[in-house]
Amino acid sequence: KTTSAYIVPMQLSVAIKYLYFIAILISSLFNPYLVVGLVIFVIGEVIVRAVKMKDEQDLTV
C-alpha cells in the first residue's frame, strides 16, 4: 500500500509540471508583444531581402 501511495503523488506532480510547462508555452505563444515583435521582424526580413534582390537585379541589367 505504501508504494501506491507514493506513486500517485509522483504522477500528480509530474502531470502538474507538464501542465505548467504547457501553460508557459501557450502564454508565450499568445503573448501579444511577442506576436507583434515577430510580425515586425518578418516584415523587416521581407523588406531587406526584397531590397537585396532588387540590388542584384540592378547589377545584372
C-alpha positions in Angstrom: 0.0 0.0 0.0 2.8 2.4 0.7 4.2 2.2 -2.8 0.9 3.0 -4.4 0.5 6.0 -2.0 3.9 7.3 -3.2 3.3 6.6 -6.9 0.1 8.6 -7.1 1.6 11.9 -5.8 4.6 11.4 -8.0 2.4 11.0 -11.1 0.3 14.0 -10.0 3.4 16.2 -9.5 4.7 15.2 -12.9 1.3 15.9 -14.5 1.3 19.3 -12.8 4.8 20.0 -14.1 3.7 19.2 -17.6 0.6 21.3 -17.4 2.7 24.2 -16.0 5.1 23.8 -18.9 2.3 23.7 -21.5 0.7 26.8 -19.9 4.0 28.7 -20.2 4.3 27.6 -23.8 0.8 28.7 -24.6 1.1 32.0 -22.8 4.4 32.8 -24.6 2.9 31.8 -27.9 -0.1 34.0 -27.5 1.8 36.9 -25.8 0.7 40.0 -27.9 4.0 41.7 -27.6 5.8 38.6 -28.8 3.4 38.2 -31.7 3.7 41.9 -32.7 7.5 41.6 -32.5 7.6 38.6 -34.7 5.3 40.2 -37.3 7.6 43.3 -37.4 10.6 41.1 -37.6 9.2 39.1 -40.5 8.1 42.2 -42.4 11.6 43.6 -41.9 13.2 40.5 -43.2 11.0 40.5 -46.3 11.9 44.2 -47.0 15.6 43.5 -46.5 15.5 40.5 -48.8 13.5 42.4 -51.4 16.0 45.2 -51.4 18.9 42.8 -51.8 17.1 41.0 -54.7 16.4 44.4 -56.4 20.1 45.4 -56.0 21.2 42.1 -57.5 18.8 42.6 -60.5 20.0 46.2 -61.0 23.6 45.0 -61.1 22.9 42.3 -63.7 21.0 44.6 -66.0 
